[in-house]
């Protein structure tokens, strides 16, 4: 199974680092083109190569590691998914201009972190996300932990727990295999409509917690 990464920010690059540490091959991409990723792929070694967004999105398993505000535009411009697996690593937040009134909004508990929640109209994020990738088998994963710990799967004498959810059993099996391969302990939260809201940042009840399997 080939792996592609759409987005080379904090999540995409740290996911690539986790794969590279185990010698797992993947293609990483961003909106600026492969040349802009030369330093990153040199750092990561031969298992990770840079490609166009279209090349990364043609893989069997694709991690969507783009900002929520960009997801519709980026993913909507890609060819048909035809049953391939898309890992939804997004969270419905947007970054705040530090010079705007939003930066000191007392009603926003996330203002201190430079973000605010996006109003989803009562829906959970994967419910909306799967509309951006029609024909794909969506698995929610890699969104609920600090991205910096993706290179540190072991902690306190055990393995960090990484949650995942989805509606297709075979797709979840493939994603679970990746989670295990990079050293985490996978926990299946069930279908998207159950697991998605539980692990969704910023307010999911299981999000941002670091559970360790001893």
C-alpha positions as CSV (number, residue, x, y, z in Angstrom):
1,X,0.0,0.0,0.0
2,X,1.5,3.3,-1.1
3,X,1.2,6.4,1.2
4,X,0.7,10.0,0.3
5,X,0.7,13.1,2.4
6,X,-1.2,16.2,1.3
7,X,0.2,19.1,3.4
8,X,3.7,19.6,4.7
9,X,3.0,21.7,7.8
10,X,3.4,20.5,11.4
11,X,1.2,17.5,11.0
12,X,2.3,16.4,7.5
13,X,6.0,16.8,8.2
14,X,5.9,15.1,11.6
15,X,3.9,12.2,10.2
16,X,6.5,11.9,7.5
17,X,9.2,11.9,10.2
18,X,7.4,9.1,12.0
19,X,7.3,7.0,8.8
20,X,10.9,7.8,7.9
21,X,12.0,6.6,11.4
22,X,10.7,3.2,10.5
23,X,11.9,3.2,6.9
24,X,8.3,3.4,5.5
25,X,8.0,5.0,2.1
26,X,5.7,7.9,1.4
27,X,5.3,10.9,-0.9
28,X,4.8,14.3,0.7
29,X,3.4,17.4,-1.0
30,X,2.3,21.0,-0.5
31,X,0.8,23.8,-2.5
32,X,4.2,25.3,-3.3
33,X,5.6,22.3,-5.2
34,X,8.2,19.6,-4.7
35,X,11.2,21.9,-4.8
36,X,10.0,23.7,-1.7
37,X,10.3,20.4,0.2
38,X,13.9,19.7,-0.8
39,X,15.4,20.4,2.7
40,X,12.7,18.3,4.4
41,X,13.2,15.2,2.3
42,X,16.9,15.5,2.6
43,X,16.5,15.5,6.4
44,X,14.1,12.6,6.3
45,X,16.2,10.3,4.0
46,X,15.5,8.0,1.1
47,X,12.1,6.6,2.2
48,X,10.3,10.0,1.8
49,X,10.1,11.8,-1.5
50,X,8.5,15.1,-2.5
51,X,5.8,15.2,-5.1
52,X,3.0,17.3,-6.4
53,X,-0.3,17.3,-4.5
54,X,-1.8,15.2,-7.3
55,X,1.0,12.6,-7.0
56,X,0.6,12.3,-3.3
57,X,-3.2,12.1,-3.6
58,X,-2.9,9.2,-6.0
59,X,-1.5,6.9,-3.3
60,X,-3.5,4.0,-1.9
61,X,-3.7,5.7,1.5
62,X,-3.6,9.6,1.7
63,X,-3.2,11.7,4.8
64,X,-5.1,15.0,4.5
65,X,-2.9,17.2,6.6
66,X,-4.2,20.6,5.5
67,X,-5.7,23.5,7.4
68,X,-9.5,23.2,7.8
69,X,-10.0,26.4,5.9
70,X,-8.1,25.0,3.0
71,X,-9.5,21.5,3.0
72,X,-12.5,22.1,0.6
73,X,-10.4,23.9,-2.0
74,X,-7.4,21.6,-1.9
75,X,-9.3,18.3,-1.8
76,X,-12.1,19.4,-4.1
77,X,-9.6,20.0,-6.9
78,X,-8.3,16.4,-6.9
79,X,-9.4,13.6,-9.2
80,X,-11.9,10.9,-8.1
81,X,-10.9,8.8,-5.1
82,X,-12.4,5.6,-6.3
83,X,-12.5,3.8,-3.0
84,X,-9.0,4.8,-1.9
85,X,-8.4,5.5,1.8
86,X,-8.2,9.1,3.0
87,X,-7.1,9.8,6.6
88,X,-8.8,12.8,7.9
89,X,-6.2,14.5,10.1
90,X,-7.9,17.9,10.1
91,X,-9.5,19.8,12.9
92,X,-12.2,22.5,12.6
93,X,-10.1,25.5,13.8
94,X,-8.8,28.6,12.2
95,X,-5.8,30.7,13.1
96,X,-6.4,34.2,14.5
97,X,-4.6,37.3,13.4
98,X,-2.8,38.4,16.5
99,X,-3.6,42.0,15.8
100,X,-7.3,41.4,15.4
101,X,-10.0,41.8,18.1
102,X,-10.4,38.0,17.9
103,X,-7.0,37.6,19.6
104,X,-8.4,39.0,22.9
105,X,-12.0,37.8,22.6
106,X,-13.0,36.8,26.2
107,X,-15.7,34.4,24.9
108,X,-13.1,32.3,23.0
109,X,-11.2,30.0,25.4
110,X,-8.8,29.2,22.6
111,X,-7.7,32.8,21.9
112,X,-4.6,32.3,24.1
113,X,-3.5,29.5,21.6
114,X,-4.0,31.7,18.6
115,X,-7.0,29.8,17.2
116,X,-10.8,29.7,17.3
117,X,-13.3,27.0,16.6
118,X,-15.1,27.0,13.3
119,X,-18.9,26.9,13.5
120,X,-19.9,23.6,11.9
121,X,-23.7,24.2,12.3
122,X,-24.1,21.3,14.7
123,X,-22.2,18.8,12.5
124,X,-18.9,17.1,13.4
125,X,-15.9,17.8,11.3
126,X,-15.6,14.4,9.6
127,X,-19.2,14.6,8.6
128,X,-18.3,17.6,6.5
129,X,-14.8,16.4,5.5
130,X,-16.1,13.2,3.8
131,X,-18.1,15.5,1.5
132,X,-14.8,16.9,0.2
133,X,-13.6,13.4,-0.8
134,X,-16.5,11.7,-2.5
135,X,-15.8,8.0,-3.2
136,X,-13.1,7.8,-0.6
137,X,-13.0,5.5,2.5
138,X,-12.5,8.0,5.3
139,X,-10.7,7.2,8.5
140,X,-10.2,9.8,11.2
141,X,-6.8,9.6,12.8
142,X,-3.6,11.6,13.7
143,X,-5.6,14.7,14.7
144,X,-6.0,14.5,18.4
145,X,-2.4,14.5,19.7
146,X,0.3,17.2,19.8
147,X,2.0,16.6,16.4
148,X,5.4,16.8,18.1
149,X,4.8,13.5,19.8
150,X,4.4,11.6,16.5
151,X,8.1,11.0,16.7
152,X,7.9,9.9,20.3
153,X,5.4,6.9,20.4
154,X,6.9,5.5,23.6
155,X,6.4,7.3,27.0
156,X,6.3,6.4,30.7
157,X,7.3,2.8,30.0
158,X,4.4,2.2,27.5
159,X,3.1,3.2,24.1
160,X,1.0,6.4,23.4
161,X,-2.5,5.7,22.4
162,X,-3.6,6.9,19.0
163,X,-7.4,6.9,18.3
164,X,-8.9,6.2,14.9
165,X,-12.5,5.8,13.6
166,X,-14.2,5.1,10.3
167,X,-17.1,3.3,8.6
168,X,-15.1,0.9,6.5
169,X,-13.5,-2.1,8.4
170,X,-10.9,-2.8,5.7
171,X,-9.8,0.8,5.6
172,X,-9.5,0.9,9.3
173,X,-7.4,-2.2,9.3
174,X,-4.9,-0.6,6.9
175,X,-4.7,2.6,9.0
176,X,-4.3,0.6,12.2
177,X,-1.3,-1.2,10.6
178,X,0.3,2.2,10.0
179,X,-0.3,3.3,13.6
180,X,1.2,0.1,14.9
181,X,4.1,0.3,12.4
182,X,5.2,3.7,13.7
183,X,5.0,2.5,17.3
184,X,1.7,3.7,18.7
185,X,-1.0,1.7,20.4
186,X,-4.2,2.0,18.2
187,X,-7.6,2.3,19.7
188,X,-10.7,2.0,17.5
189,X,-13.5,4.4,18.4
190,X,-16.0,2.9,16.1
191,X,-17.8,4.6,13.2
192,X,-17.1,8.2,12.1
193,X,-20.3,9.5,13.6
194,X,-19.2,8.1,17.1
195,X,-15.4,8.3,17.1
196,X,-15.1,11.5,15.0
197,X,-16.7,13.9,17.6
198,X,-14.9,12.1,20.5
199,X,-11.4,12.8,19.1
200,X,-12.1,16.1,17.3
201,X,-10.2,19.1,18.5
202,X,-10.8,21.4,20.1
203,X,-13.7,20.2,22.3
204,X,-13.8,16.4,21.8
205,X,-13.8,14.6,25.1
206,X,-10.8,12.4,24.1
207,X,-8.9,15.1,22.3
208,X,-5.6,16.5,23.6
209,X,-5.3,13.8,26.2
210,X,-2.3,11.6,26.2
211,X,-3.2,8.1,27.2
212,X,-0.4,5.5,27.6
213,X,-0.8,1.8,27.1
214,X,1.4,0.1,29.7
